[in-house]
Amino acid sequence: MTSSVAIARIGEIDEGKGKAFEIGEKRIAIFHVDGQFHALDDACPHAGASLAEGYLENGKVGCPWHYAEFELTTGRHCHSPATCGVTVYPVTLESGEVFVEVI
Ligand code: FES
């Protein structure tokens, strides 16, 4: 079952930045890039770094520890040392808030 959760105010996440939020037992990174918001699992599958603290480049987030890269729209990994991607979550904006659909 999925539910849509208000995770942040739109103004809370600066353009070109990411920020991590706790939703229940999940830690989700929200990225604000080119006016769009993206939600991905925050923990890098390689060794657990916070992707919210990574660098953003060409529609991807790069892990701050060992530089694995993940597509913001799909979560697909596109650079080692990660060997798998991360889950992405649908995002909607409403009444100045960022809503994330979590499972
Ligand atoms: S923890 Fe992310 S690449 Fe190693």
Residues whose N, C-alpha, C, O or C-beta is under 5 A from the ligand:
A	BS01	FES	C44 H46 A47 G48 A49 C63 W65 H66 Y67 A68 P81
